[in-house]
Structures are given as C-alpha cells and as structure tokens.
Amino acid sequence: MASTYTTQQGDAWDLIAYRVYGDVKYTGWLMQHNFPLLDTFAFGYGTVLQTPPLPTPDPTVNLPAWRITA
C-alpha cells in the first residue's frame, strides 16, 4: 500500500479513505494522520496526504471478559 495519496480535484475525506483503504469507516484514521488538513472539506488537485497502514485489529475487542484468555 502506498504511504501517500495525492488528491484529485474535489476529493473529500471519505472518498479518499475508500480509495486508499477500501472502506469509508477508515476516514477518521486518515484524518488523524493528516491533522494539519482537518479544516479542508474538499481538496484541490495535488495535496499529498499521509496514508499509514491500518493497525492490526484486536480480535478481543468485542468479546465479553469471560471469553478473553490471558
């Protein structure tokens, strides 16, 4: 996966997250790693965004406490 994404005219955060990560649910992740650009709603051509790899999911996040083994 590329570590940067260069915007196209009219790109928005959710569209970029979909293009880079395959799902709009990663919009917040993308925004966290491009904090100086948070005031931008629609990008112009040529803005370079950082696109770090997604964190490894924790399989125990939604398990009840009694199902988690140490």
mmCIF file as Biopython writes it, N, C-alpha, C and O atoms, coordinates in Angstrom:
data_model
#
loop_
_atom_site.group_PDB
_atom_site.id
_atom_site.type_symbol
_atom_site.label_atom_id
_atom_site.label_alt_id
_atom_site.label_comp_id
_atom_site.label_asym_id
_atom_site.label_entity_id
_atom_site.label_seq_id
_atom_site.pdbx_PDB_ins_code
_atom_site.Cartn_x
_atom_site.Cartn_y
_atom_site.Cartn_z
_atom_site.occupancy
_atom_site.B_iso_or_equiv
_atom_site.auth_seq_id
_atom_site.auth_asym_id
_atom_site.pdbx_PDB_model_num
ATOM 1   N N  . MET A ? 1  ? 0.847   -1.176  0.000  1.0 0.0 1  A 1 
ATOM 2   C CA . MET A ? 1  ? 0.000   0.000   0.000  1.0 0.0 1  A 1 
ATOM 3   C C  . MET A ? 1  ? 0.890   1.236   0.000  1.0 0.0 1  A 1 
ATOM 4   O O  . MET A ? 1  ? 1.917   1.273   0.679  1.0 0.0 1  A 1 
ATOM 5   N N  . ALA A ? 2  ? 0.497   2.227   -0.752 1.0 0.0 2  A 1 
ATOM 6   C CA . ALA A ? 2  ? 1.261   3.468   -0.815 1.0 0.0 2  A 1 
ATOM 7   C C  . ALA A ? 2  ? 1.217   4.187   0.532  1.0 0.0 2  A 1 
ATOM 8   O O  . ALA A ? 2  ? 0.250   4.053   1.282  1.0 0.0 2  A 1 
ATOM 9   N N  . SER A ? 3  ? 2.262   4.945   0.833  1.0 0.0 3  A 1 
ATOM 10  C CA . SER A ? 3  ? 2.294   5.661   2.101  1.0 0.0 3  A 1 
ATOM 11  C C  . SER A ? 3  ? 1.810   7.097   1.946  1.0 0.0 3  A 1 
ATOM 12  O O  . SER A ? 3  ? 1.725   7.833   2.929  1.0 0.0 3  A 1 
ATOM 13  N N  . THR A ? 4  ? 1.492   7.501   0.713  1.0 0.0 4  A 1 
ATOM 14  C CA . THR A ? 4  ? 0.905   8.811   0.464  1.0 0.0 4  A 1 
ATOM 15  C C  . THR A ? 4  ? -0.182  8.685   -0.593 1.0 0.0 4  A 1 
ATOM 16  O O  . THR A ? 4  ? -0.235  7.712   -1.346 1.0 0.0 4  A 1 
ATOM 17  N N  . TYR A ? 5  ? -1.040  9.683   -0.630 1.0 0.0 5  A 1 
ATOM 18  C CA . TYR A ? 5  ? -2.082  9.770   -1.655 1.0 0.0 5  A 1 
ATOM 19  C C  . TYR A ? 5  ? -2.111  11.213  -2.124 1.0 0.0 5  A 1 
ATOM 20  O O  . TYR A ? 5  ? -2.176  12.127  -1.302 1.0 0.0 5  A 1 
ATOM 21  N N  . THR A ? 6  ? -2.066  11.431  -3.419 1.0 0.0 6  A 1 
ATOM 22  C CA . THR A ? 6  ? -2.150  12.771  -3.992 1.0 0.0 6  A 1 
ATOM 23  C C  . THR A ? 6  ? -3.586  12.990  -4.453 1.0 0.0 6  A 1 
ATOM 24  O O  . THR A ? 6  ? -4.127  12.226  -5.253 1.0 0.0 6  A 1 
ATOM 25  N N  . THR A ? 7  ? -4.184  14.051  -3.928 1.0 0.0 7  A 1 
ATOM 26  C CA . THR A ? 7  ? -5.602  14.289  -4.178 1.0 0.0 7  A 1 
ATOM 27  C C  . THR A ? 7  ? -5.870  14.717  -5.611 1.0 0.0 7  A 1 
ATOM 28  O O  . THR A ? 7  ? -5.011  15.244  -6.317 1.0 0.0 7  A 1 
ATOM 29  N N  . GLN A ? 8  ? -7.103  14.460  -5.996 1.0 0.0 8  A 1 
ATOM 30  C CA . GLN A ? 8  ? -7.639  14.937  -7.261 1.0 0.0 8  A 1 
ATOM 31  C C  . GLN A ? 8  ? -8.636  16.039  -6.927 1.0 0.0 8  A 1 
ATOM 32  O O  . GLN A ? 8  ? -9.136  16.104  -5.803 1.0 0.0 8  A 1 
ATOM 33  N N  . GLN A ? 9  ? -8.923  16.887  -7.871 1.0 0.0 9  A 1 
ATOM 34  C CA . GLN A ? 9  ? -9.867  17.982  -7.649 1.0 0.0 9  A 1 
ATOM 35  C C  . GLN A ? 9  ? -11.202 17.442  -7.151 1.0 0.0 9  A 1 
ATOM 36  O O  . GLN A ? 9  ? -11.796 16.570  -7.784 1.0 0.0 9  A 1 
ATOM 37  N N  . GLY A ? 10 ? -11.679 17.961  -6.009 1.0 0.0 10 A 1 
ATOM 38  C CA . GLY A ? 10 ? -12.972 17.570  -5.465 1.0 0.0 10 A 1 
ATOM 39  C C  . GLY A ? 10 ? -12.954 16.392  -4.516 1.0 0.0 10 A 1 
ATOM 40  O O  . GLY A ? 10 ? -14.001 16.041  -3.971 1.0 0.0 10 A 1 
ATOM 41  N N  . ASP A ? 11 ? -11.803 15.762  -4.294 1.0 0.0 11 A 1 
ATOM 42  C CA . ASP A ? 11 ? -11.728 14.647  -3.333 1.0 0.0 11 A 1 
ATOM 43  C C  . ASP A ? 11 ? -12.162 15.111  -1.945 1.0 0.0 11 A 1 
ATOM 44  O O  . ASP A ? 11 ? -11.855 16.228  -1.529 1.0 0.0 11 A 1 
ATOM 45  N N  . ALA A ? 12 ? -12.865 14.258  -1.249 1.0 0.0 12 A 1 
ATOM 46  C CA . ALA A ? 12 ? -13.251 14.501  0.144  1.0 0.0 12 A 1 
ATOM 47  C C  . ALA A ? 12 ? -12.678 13.372  0.992  1.0 0.0 12 A 1 
ATOM 48  O O  . ALA A ? 12 ? -12.283 12.333  0.463  1.0 0.0 12 A 1 
ATOM 49  N N  . TRP A ? 13 ? -12.634 13.573  2.296  1.0 0.0 13 A 1 
ATOM 50  C CA . TRP A ? 13 ? -12.011 12.612  3.209  1.0 0.0 13 A 1 
ATOM 51  C C  . TRP A ? 13 ? -12.555 11.199  3.031  1.0 0.0 13 A 1 
ATOM 52  O O  . TRP A ? 13 ? -11.789 10.240  2.935  1.0 0.0 13 A 1 
ATOM 53  N N  . ASP A ? 14 ? -13.870 11.075  2.987  1.0 0.0 14 A 1 
ATOM 54  C CA . ASP A ? 14 ? -14.455 9.730   2.905  1.0 0.0 14 A 1 
ATOM 55  C C  . ASP A ? 14 ? -14.138 9.037   1.581  1.0 0.0 14 A 1 
ATOM 56  O O  . ASP A ? 14 ? -13.908 7.828   1.555  1.0 0.0 14 A 1 
ATOM 57  N N  . LEU A ? 15 ? -14.123 9.781   0.501  1.0 0.0 15 A 1 
ATOM 58  C CA . LEU A ? 15 ? -13.783 9.204   -0.794 1.0 0.0 15 A 1 
ATOM 59  C C  . LEU A ? 15 ? -12.323 8.745   -0.819 1.0 0.0 15 A 1 
ATOM 60  O O  . LEU A ? 15 ? -12.010 7.691   -1.373 1.0 0.0 15 A 1 
ATOM 61  N N  . ILE A ? 16 ? -11.448 9.527   -0.228 1.0 0.0 16 A 1 
ATOM 62  C CA . ILE A ? 16 ? -10.033 9.149   -0.174 1.0 0.0 16 A 1 
ATOM 63  C C  . ILE A ? 16 ? -9.856  7.899   0.676  1.0 0.0 16 A 1 
ATOM 64  O O  . ILE A ? 16 ? -9.118  6.990   0.295  1.0 0.0 16 A 1 
ATOM 65  N N  . ALA A ? 17 ? -10.529 7.844   1.828  1.0 0.0 17 A 1 
ATOM 66  C CA . ALA A ? 17 ? -10.450 6.653   2.678  1.0 0.0 17 A 1 
ATOM 67  C C  . ALA A ? 17 ? -10.928 5.416   1.918  1.0 0.0 17 A 1 
ATOM 68  O O  . ALA A ? 17 ? -10.338 4.342   2.036  1.0 0.0 17 A 1 
ATOM 69  N N  . TYR A ? 18 ? -11.981 5.570   1.151  1.0 0.0 18 A 1 
ATOM 70  C CA . TYR A ? 18 ? -12.491 4.445   0.354  1.0 0.0 18 A 1 
ATOM 71  C C  . TYR A ? 18 ? -11.475 4.015   -0.704 1.0 0.0 18 A 1 
ATOM 72  O O  . TYR A ? 18 ? -11.228 2.823   -0.888 1.0 0.0 18 A 1 
ATOM 73  N N  . ARG A ? 19 ? -10.898 4.979   -1.386 1.0 0.0 19 A 1 
ATOM 74  C CA . ARG A ? 19 ? -9.918  4.659   -2.434 1.0 0.0 19 A 1 
ATOM 75  C C  . ARG A ? 19 ? -8.661  4.002   -1.869 1.0 0.0 19 A 1 
ATOM 76  O O  . ARG A ? 19 ? -8.124  3.065   -2.460 1.0 0.0 19 A 1 
ATOM 77  N N  . VAL A ? 20 ? -8.196  4.494   -0.727 1.0 0.0 20 A 1 
ATOM 78  C CA . VAL A ? 20 ? -6.934  4.005   -0.164 1.0 0.0 20 A 1 
ATOM 79  C C  . VAL A ? 20 ? -7.126  2.714   0.629  1.0 0.0 20 A 1 
ATOM 80  O O  . VAL A ? 20 ? -6.370  1.757   0.457  1.0 0.0 20 A 1 
ATOM 81  N N  . TYR A ? 21 ? -8.147  2.688   1.505  1.0 0.0 21 A 1 
ATOM 82  C CA . TYR A ? 21 ? -8.322  1.573   2.433  1.0 0.0 21 A 1 
ATOM 83  C C  . TYR A ? 21 ? -9.472  0.636   2.084  1.0 0.0 21 A 1 
ATOM 84  O O  . TYR A ? 21 ? -9.613  -0.429  2.683  1.0 0.0 21 A 1 
ATOM 85  N N  . GLY A ? 22 ? -10.300 1.036   1.105  1.0 0.0 22 A 1 
ATOM 86  C CA . GLY A ? 22 ? -11.388 0.166   0.679  1.0 0.0 22 A 1 
ATOM 87  C C  . GLY A ? 22 ? -12.667 0.307   1.474  1.0 0.0 22 A 1 
ATOM 88  O O  . GLY A ? 22 ? -13.617 -0.442  1.242  1.0 0.0 22 A 1 
ATOM 89  N N  . ASP A ? 23 ? -12.720 1.255   2.414  1.0 0.0 23 A 1 
ATOM 90  C CA . ASP A ? 23 ? -13.926 1.441   3.226  1.0 0.0 23 A 1 
ATOM 91  C C  . ASP A ? 23 ? -13.916 2.838   3.835  1.0 0.0 23 A 1 
ATOM 92  O O  . ASP A ? 23 ? -12.877 3.326   4.280  1.0 0.0 23 A 1 
ATOM 93  N N  . VAL A ? 24 ? -15.090 3.479   3.848  1.0 0.0 24 A 1 
ATOM 94  C CA . VAL A ? 24 ? -15.179 4.825   4.420  1.0 0.0 24 A 1 
ATOM 95  C C  . VAL A ? 24 ? -15.048 4.824   5.940  1.0 0.0 24 A 1 
ATOM 96  O O  . VAL A ? 24 ? -14.859 5.881   6.541  1.0 0.0 24 A 1 
ATOM 97  N N  . LYS A ? 25 ? -15.145 3.646   6.574  1.0 0.0 25 A 1 
ATOM 98  C CA . LYS A ? 25 ? -15.024 3.600   8.037  1.0 0.0 25 A 1 
ATOM 99  C C  . LYS A ? 25 ? -13.624 4.007   8.514  1.0 0.0 25 A 1 
ATOM 100 O O  . LYS A ? 25 ? -13.423 4.252   9.703  1.0 0.0 25 A 1 
ATOM 101 N N  . TYR A ? 26 ? -12.666 4.078   7.596  1.0 0.0 26 A 1 
ATOM 102 C CA . TYR A ? 26 ? -11.306 4.482   7.951  1.0 0.0 26 A 1 
ATOM 103 C C  . TYR A ? 26 ? -11.058 5.976   7.739  1.0 0.0 26 A 1 
ATOM 104 O O  . TYR A ? 26 ? -9.911  6.423   7.764  1.0 0.0 26 A 1 
ATOM 105 N N  . THR A ? 27 ? -12.115 6.740   7.533  1.0 0.0 27 A 1 
ATOM 106 C CA . THR A ? 27 ? -11.984 8.184   7.349  1.0 0.0 27 A 1 
ATOM 107 C C  . THR A ? 27 ? -11.328 8.834   8.561  1.0 0.0 27 A 1 
ATOM 108 O O  . THR A ? 27 ? -10.447 9.679   8.404  1.0 0.0 27 A 1 
ATOM 109 N N  . GLY A ? 28 ? -11.738 8.458   9.754  1.0 0.0 28 A 1 
ATOM 110 C CA . GLY A ? 28 ? -11.154 9.015   10.966 1.0 0.0 28 A 1 
ATOM 111 C C  . GLY A ? 28 ? -9.670  8.701   11.081 1.0 0.0 28 A 1 
ATOM 112 O O  . GLY A ? 28 ? -8.887  9.560   11.486 1.0 0.0 28 A 1 
ATOM 113 N N  . TRP A ? 29 ? -9.278  7.489   10.732 1.0 0.0 29 A 1 
ATOM 114 C CA . TRP A ? 29 ? -7.858  7.084   10.742 1.0 0.0 29 A 1 
ATOM 115 C C  . TRP A ? 29 ? -7.046  7.980   9.805  1.0 0.0 29 A 1 
ATOM 116 O O  . TRP A ? 29 ? -5.965  8.453   10.155 1.0 0.0 29 A 1 
ATOM 117 N N  . LEU A ? 30 ? -7.588  8.199   8.620  1.0 0.0 30 A 1 
ATOM 118 C CA . LEU A ? 30 ? -6.923  9.049   7.645  1.0 0.0 30 A 1 
ATOM 119 C C  . LEU A ? 30 ? -6.795  10.479  8.165  1.0 0.0 30 A 1 
ATOM 120 O O  . LEU A ? 30 ? -5.741  11.100  8.030  1.0 0.0 30 A 1 
ATOM 121 N N  . MET A ? 31 ? -7.855  10.994  8.751  1.0 0.0 31 A 1 
ATOM 122 C CA . MET A ? 31 ? -7.844  12.357  9.269  1.0 0.0 31 A 1 
ATOM 123 C C  . MET A ? 31 ? -6.865  12.510  10.433 1.0 0.0 31 A 1 
ATOM 124 O O  . MET A ? 31 ? -6.189  13.534  10.533 1.0 0.0 31 A 1 
ATOM 125 N N  . GLN A ? 32 ? -6.776  11.516  11.307 1.0 0.0 32 A 1 
ATOM 126 C CA . GLN A ? 32 ? -5.847  11.573  12.435 1.0 0.0 32 A 1 
ATOM 127 C C  . GLN A ? 32 ? -4.408  11.729  11.969 1.0 0.0 32 A 1 
ATOM 128 O O  . GLN A ? 32 ? -3.599  12.363  12.646 1.0 0.0 32 A 1 
ATOM 129 N N  . HIS A ? 33 ? -4.088  11.159  10.826 1.0 0.0 33 A 1 
ATOM 130 C CA . HIS A ? 33 ? -2.717  11.178  10.337 1.0 0.0 33 A 1 
ATOM 131 C C  . HIS A ? 33 ? -2.431  12.327  9.375  1.0 0.0 33 A 1 
ATOM 132 O O  . HIS A ? 33 ? -1.356  12.407  8.781  1.0 0.0 33 A 1 
ATOM 133 N N  . ASN A ? 34 ? -3.400  13.201  9.236  1.0 0.0 34 A 1 
ATOM 134 C CA . ASN A ? 34 ? -3.237  14.400  8.405  1.0 0.0 34 A 1 
ATOM 135 C C  . ASN A ? 34 ? -3.832  15.605  9.121  1.0 0.0 34 A 1 
ATOM 136 O O  . ASN A ? 34 ? -4.563  16.404  8.535  1.0 0.0 34 A 1 
ATOM 137 N N  . PHE A ? 35 ? -3.501  15.713  10.396 1.0 0.0 35 A 1 
ATOM 138 C CA . PHE A ? 35 ? -4.101  16.705  11.294 1.0 0.0 35 A 1 
ATOM 139 C C  . PHE A ? 35 ? -4.058  18.142  10.754 1.0 0.0 35 A 1 
ATOM 140 O O  . PHE A ? 35 ? -5.051  18.856  10.894 1.0 0.0 35 A 1 
ATOM 141 N N  . PRO A ? 36 ? -2.961  18.599  10.148 1.0 0.0 36 A 1 
ATOM 142 C CA . PRO A ? 36 ? -2.937  19.992  9.667  1.0 0.0 36 A 1 
ATOM 143 C C  . PRO A ? 36 ? -3.976  20.301  8.589  1.0 0.0 36 A 1 
ATOM 144 O O  . PRO A ? 36 ? -4.247  21.470  8.315  1.0 0.0 36 A 1 
ATOM 145 N N  . LEU A ? 37 ? -4.551  19.285  7.983  1.0 0.0 37 A 1 
ATOM 146 C CA . LEU A ? 37 ? -5.508  19.496  6.892  1.0 0.0 37 A 1 
ATOM 147 C C  . LEU A ? 37 ? -6.960  19.303  7.312  1.0 0.0 37 A 1 
ATOM 148 O O  . LEU A ? 37 ? -7.844  19.244  6.458  1.0 0.0 37 A 1 
ATOM 149 N N  . LEU A ? 38 ? -7.217  19.203  8.601  1.0 0.0 38 A 1 
ATOM 150 C CA . LEU A ? 38 ? -8.578  18.899  9.065  1.0 0.0 38 A 1 
ATOM 151 C C  . LEU A ? 38 ? -9.619  19.931  8.666  1.0 0.0 38 A 1 
ATOM 152 O O  . LEU A ? 38 ? -10.801 19.598  8.572  1.0 0.0 38 A 1 
ATOM 153 N N  . ASP A ? 39 ? -9.221  21.158  8.430  1.0 0.0 39 A 1 
ATOM 154 C CA . ASP A ? 39 ? -10.182 22.196  8.045  1.0 0.0 39 A 1 
ATOM 155 C C  . ASP A ? 39 ? -10.623 22.080  6.587  1.0 0.0 39 A 1 
ATOM 156 O O  . ASP A ? 39 ? -11.522 22.803  6.157  1.0 0.0 39 A 1 
ATOM 157 N N  . THR A ? 40 ? -10.012 21.196  5.836  1.0 0.0 40 A 1 
ATOM 158 C CA . THR A ? 40 ? -10.337 21.033  4.424  1.0 0.0 40 A 1 
ATOM 159 C C  . THR A ? 40 ? -11.488 20.042  4.270  1.0 0.0 40 A 1 
ATOM 160 O O  . THR A ? 40 ? -11.450 18.934  4.805  1.0 0.0 40 A 1 
ATOM 161 N N  . PHE A ? 41 ? -12.505 20.462  3.533  1.0 0.0 41 A 1 
ATOM 162 C CA . PHE A ? 41 ? -13.631 19.566  3.262  1.0 0.0 41 A 1 
ATOM 163 C C  . PHE A ? 41 ? -13.468 18.901  1.901  1.0 0.0 41 A 1 
ATOM 164 O O  . PHE A ? 41 ? -13.546 17.677  1.789  1.0 0.0 41 A 1 
ATOM 165 N N  . ALA A ? 42 ? -13.241 19.704  0.873  1.0 0.0 42 A 1 
ATOM 166 C CA . ALA A ? 42 ? -12.997 19.192  -0.480 1.0 0.0 42 A 1 
ATOM 167 C C  . ALA A ? 42 ? -11.621 19.679  -0.914 1.0 0.0 42 A 1 
ATOM 168 O O  . ALA A ? 42 ? -11.321 20.871  -0.842 1.0 0.0 42 A 1 
ATOM 169 N N  . PHE A ? 43 ? -10.800 18.758  -1.359 1.0 0.0 43 A 1 
ATOM 170 C CA . PHE A ? 43 ? -9.433  19.072  -1.716 1.0 0.0 43 A 1 
ATOM 171 C C  . PHE A ? 43 ? -9.327  19.538  -3.171 1.0 0.0 43 A 1 
ATOM 172 O O  . PHE A ? 43 ? -10.137 19.176  -4.024 1.0 0.0 43 A 1 
ATOM 173 N N  . GLY A ? 44 ? -8.320  20.339  -3.416 1.0 0.0 44 A 1 
ATOM 174 C CA . GLY A ? 44 ? -7.949  20.684  -4.780 1.0 0.0 44 A 1 
ATOM 175 C C  . GLY A ? 44 ? -6.988  19.631  -5.293 1.0 0.0 44 A 1 
ATOM 176 O O  . GLY A ? 44 ? -6.682  18.660  -4.600 1.0 0.0 44 A 1 
ATOM 177 N N  . TYR A ? 45 ? -6.519  19.829  -6.501 1.0 0.0 45 A 1 
ATOM 178 C CA . TYR A ? 45 ? -5.599  18.891  -7.119 1.0 0.0 45 A 1 
ATOM 179 C C  . TYR A ? 45 ? -4.204  19.013  -6.497 1.0 0.0 45 A 1 
ATOM 180 O O  . TYR A ? 45 ? -3.688  20.118  -6.334 1.0 0.0 45 A 1 
ATOM 181 N N  . GLY A ? 46 ? -3.598  17.872  -6.152 1.0 0.0 46 A 1 
ATOM 182 C CA . GLY A ? 46 ? -2.198  17.845  -5.788 1.0 0.0 46 A 1 
ATOM 183 C C  . GLY A ? 46 ? -1.830  17.899  -4.326 1.0 0.0 46 A 1 
ATOM 184 O O  . GLY A ? 46 ? -0.641  17.974  -4.017 1.0 0.0 46 A 1 
ATOM 185 N N  . THR A ? 47 ? -2.771  17.867  -3.408 1.0 0.0 47 A 1 
ATOM 186 C CA . THR A ? 47 ? -2.441  17.816  -1.986 1.0 0.0 47 A 1 
ATOM 187 C C  . THR A ? 47 ? -1.978  16.399  -1.656 1.0 0.0 47 A 1 
ATOM 188 O O  . THR A ? 47 ? -2.636  15.426  -2.026 1.0 0.0 47 A 1 
ATOM 189 N N  . VAL A ? 48 ? -0.856  16.283  -0.964 1.0 0.0 48 A 1 
ATOM 190 C CA . VAL A ? 48 ? -0.319  14.967  -0.626 1.0 0.0 48 A 1 
ATOM 191 C C  . VAL A ? 48 ? -0.702  14.623  0.809  1.0 0.0 48 A 1 
ATOM 192 O O  . VAL A ? 48 ? -0.363  15.350  1.743  1.0 0.0 48 A 1 
ATOM 193 N N  . LEU A ? 49 ? -1.404  13.520  0.973  1.0 0.0 49 A 1 
ATOM 194 C CA . LEU A ? 49 ? -1.836  13.049  2.292  1.0 0.0 49 A 1 
ATOM 195 C C  . LEU A ? 49 ? -1.008  11.845  2.712  1.0 0.0 49 A 1 
ATOM 196 O O  . LEU A ? 49 ? -0.594  11.044  1.873  1.0 0.0 49 A 1 
ATOM 197 N N  . GLN A ? 50 ? -0.769  11.722  4.000  1.0 0.0 50 A 1 
ATOM 198 C CA . GLN A ? 50 ? -0.105  10.547  4.553  1.0 0.0 50 A 1 
ATOM 199 C C  . GLN A ? 50 ? -1.141  9.439   4.692  1.0 0.0 50 A 1 
ATOM 200 O O  . GLN A ? 50 ? -2.241  9.677   5.191  1.0 0.0 50 A 1 
ATOM 201 N N  . THR A ? 51 ? -0.799  8.234   4.257  1.0 0.0 51 A 1 
ATOM 202 C CA . THR A ? 51 ? -1.719  7.098   4.336  1.0 0.0 51 A 1 
ATOM 203 C C  . THR A ? 51 ? -1.011  5.917   5.000  1.0 0.0 51 A 1 
ATOM 204 O O  . THR A ? 51 ? -0.599  4.971   4.328  1.0 0.0 51 A 1 
ATOM 205 N N  . PRO A ? 52 ? -0.875  5.981   6.323  1.0 0.0 52 A 1 
ATOM 206 C CA . PRO A ? 52 ? -0.184  4.895   7.018  1.0 0.0 52 A 1 
ATOM 207 C C  . PRO A ? 52 ? -0.990  3.597   6.960  1.0 0.0 52 A 1 
ATOM 208 O O  . PRO A ? 52 ? -2.207  3.622   6.779  1.0 0.0 52 A 1 
ATOM 209 N N  . PRO A ? 53 ? -0.304  2.471   7.115  1.0 0.0 53 A 1 
ATOM 210 C CA . PRO A ? 53 ? -1.029  1.198   7.146  1.0 0.0 53 A 1 
ATOM 211 C C  . PRO A ? 53 ? -2.012  1.166   8.318  1.0 0.0 53 A 1 
ATOM 212 O O  . PRO A ? 53 ? -1.797  1.803   9.349  1.0 0.0 53 A 1 
ATOM 213 N N  . LEU A ? 54 ? -3.070  0.426   8.137  1.0 0.0 54 A 1 
ATOM 214 C CA . LEU A ? 54 ? -4.069  0.294   9.201  1.0 0.0 54 A 1 
ATOM 215 C C  . LEU A ? 54 ? -3.495  -0.515  10.358 1.0 0.0 54 A 1 
ATOM 216 O O  . LEU A ? 54 ? -2.657  -1.392  10.151 1.0 0.0 54 A 1 
ATOM 217 N N  . PRO A ? 55 ? -3.948  -0.220  11.576 1.0 0.0 55 A 1 
ATOM 218 C CA . PRO A ? 55 ? -3.468  -1.008  12.712 1.0 0.0 55 A 1 
ATOM 219 C C  . PRO A ? 55 ? -3.999  -2.436  12.631 1.0 0.0 55 A 1 
ATOM 220 O O  . PRO A ? 55 ? -5.037  -2.694  12.022 1.0 0.0 55 A 1 
ATOM 221 N N  . THR A ? 56 ? -3.284  -3.339  13.243 1.0 0.0 56 A 1 
ATOM 222 C CA . THR A ? 56 ? -3.733  -4.728  13.304 1.0 0.0 56 A 1 
ATOM 223 C C  . THR A ? 56 ? -4.947  -4.795  14.220 1.0 0.0 56 A 1 
ATOM 224 O O  . THR A ? 56 ? -4.876  -4.346  15.364 1.0 0.0 56 A 1 
ATOM 225 N N  . PRO A ? 57 ? -6.055  -5.344  13.744 1.0 0.0 57 A 1 
ATOM 226 C CA . PRO A ? 57 ? -7.254  -5.407  14.587 1.0 0.0 57 A 1 
ATOM 227 C C  . PRO A ? 57 ? -7.050  -6.324  15.788 1.0 0.0 57 A 1 
ATOM 228 O O  . PRO A ? 57 ? -6.377  -7.351  15.703 1.0 0.0 57 A 1 
ATOM 229 N N  . ASP A ? 58 ? -7.643  -5.931  16.896 1.0 0.0 58 A 1 
ATOM 230 C CA . ASP A ? 58 ? -7.594  -6.718  18.122 1.0 0.0 58 A 1 
ATOM 231 C C  . ASP A ? 58 ? -8.822  -7.627  18.148 1.0 0.0 58 A 1 
ATOM 232 O O  . ASP A ? 58 ? -9.944  -7.137  18.277 1.0 0.0 58 A 1 
ATOM 233 N N  . PRO A ? 59 ? -8.632  -8.934  18.027 1.0 0.0 59 A 1 
ATOM 234 C CA . PRO A ? 59 ? -9.789  -9.841  17.961 1.0 0.0 59 A 1 
ATOM 235 C C  . PRO A ? 59 ? -10.582 -9.926  19.263 1.0 0.0 59 A 1 
ATOM 236 O O  . PRO A ? 59 ? -11.687 -10.470 19.269 1.0 0.0 59 A 1 
ATOM 237 N N  . THR A ? 60 ? -10.051 -9.407  20.356 1.0 0.0 60 A 1 
ATOM 238 C CA . THR A ? 60 ? -10.748 -9.490  21.644 1.0 0.0 60 A 1 
ATOM 239 C C  . THR A ? 60 ? -11.573 -8.249  21.955 1.0 0.0 60 A 1 
ATOM 240 O O  . THR A ? 60 ? -12.178 -8.182  23.025 1.0 0.0 60 A 1 
ATOM 241 N N  . VAL A ? 61 ? -11.621 -7.279  21.072 1.0 0.0 61 A 1 
ATOM 242 C CA . VAL A ? 61 ? -12.293 -6.013  21.356 1.0 0.0 61 A 1 
ATOM 243 C C  . VAL A ? 61 ? -13.749 -6.210  21.738 1.0 0.0 61 A 1 
ATOM 244 O O  . VAL A ? 61 ? -14.200 -5.599  22.706 1.0 0.0 61 A 1 
ATOM 245 N N  . ASN A ? 62 ? -14.493 -7.020  21.036 1.0 0.0 62 A 1 
ATOM 246 C CA . ASN A ? 62 ? -15.930 -7.160  21.283 1.0 0.0 62 A 1 
ATOM 247 C C  . ASN A ? 62 ? -16.303 -8.422  22.059 1.0 0.0 62 A 1 
ATOM 248 O O  . ASN A ? 62 ? -17.475 -8.794  22.121 1.0 0.0 62 A 1 
ATOM 249 N N  . LEU A ? 63 ? -15.323 -9.066  22.638 1.0 0.0 63 A 1 
ATOM 250 C CA . LEU A ? 63 ? -15.610 -10.275 23.421 1.0 0.0 63 A 1 
ATOM 251 C C  . LEU A ? 63 ? -15.943 -9.914  24.874 1.0 0.0 63 A 1 
ATOM 252 O O  . LEU A ? 63 ? -15.400 -8.946  25.407 1.0 0.0 63 A 1 
ATOM 253 N N  . PRO A ? 64 ? -16.829 -10.682 25.516 1.0 0.0 64 A 1 
ATOM 254 C CA . PRO A ? 64 ? -17.075 -10.465 26.935 1.0 0.0 64 A 1 
ATOM 255 C C  . PRO A ? 64 ? -15.824 -10.876 27.722 1.0 0.0 64 A 1 
ATOM 256 O O  . PRO A ? 64 ? -15.028 -11.684 27.244 1.0 0.0 64 A 1 
ATOM 257 N N  . ALA A ? 65 ? -15.654 -10.332 28.906 1.0 0.0 65 A 1 
ATOM 258 C CA . ALA A ? 65 ? -14.465 -10.546 29.712 1.0 0.0 65 A 1 
ATOM 259 C C  . ALA A ? 65 ? -14.191 -12.034 29.963 1.0 0.0 65 A 1 
ATOM 260 O O  . ALA A ? 65 ? -13.033 -12.451 30.003 1.0 0.0 65 A 1 
ATOM 261 N N  . TRP A ? 66 ? -15.238 -12.824 30.129 1.0 0.0 66 A 1 
ATOM 262 C CA . TRP A ? 66 ? -15.038 -14.242 30.425 1.0 0.0 66 A 1 
ATOM 263 C C  . TRP A ? 66 ? -14.519 -15.047 29.227 1.0 0.0 66 A 1 
ATOM 264 O O  . TRP A ? 66 ? -14.059 -16.177 29.390 1.0 0.0 66 A 1 
ATOM 265 N N  . ARG A ? 67 ? -14.592 -14.456 28.007 1.0 0.0 67 A 1 
ATOM 266 C CA . ARG A ? 67 ? -14.110 -15.153 26.814 1.0 0.0 67 A 1 
ATOM 267 C C  . ARG A ? 67 ? -12.649 -14.819 26.482 1.0 0.0 67 A 1 
ATOM 268 O O  . ARG A ? 67 ? -12.038 -15.473 25.637 1.0 0.0 67 A 1 
ATOM 269 N N  . ILE A ? 68 ? -12.102 -13.815 27.139 1.0 0.0 68 A 1 
ATOM 270 C CA . ILE A ? 68 ? -10.738 -13.384 26.869 1.0 0.0 68 A 1 
ATOM 271 C C  . ILE A ? 68 ? -9.779  -14.188 27.696 1.0 0.0 68 A 1 
ATOM 272 O O  . ILE A ? 68 ? -9.892  -14.239 28.920 1.0 0.0 68 A 1 
ATOM 273 N N  . THR A ? 69 ? -8.822  -14.827 27.025 1.0 0.0 69 A 1 
ATOM 274 C CA . THR A ? 69 ? -7.804  -15.585 27.744 1.0 0.0 69 A 1 
ATOM 275 C C  . THR A ? 69 ? -6.526  -14.772 27.788 1.0 0.0 69 A 1 
ATOM 276 O O  . THR A ? 69 ? -6.174  -14.099 26.819 1.0 0.0 69 A 1 
ATOM 277 N N  . ALA A ? 70 ? -5.849  -14.836 28.888 1.0 0.0 70 A 1 
ATOM 278 C CA . ALA A ? 70 ? -4.630  -14.037 29.052 1.0 0.0 70 A 1 
ATOM 279 C C  . ALA A ? 70 ? -3.438  -14.681 28.421 1.0 0.0 70 A 1 
ATOM 280 O O  . ALA A ? 70 ? -2.339  -14.130 28.474 1.0 0.0 70 A 1 
#
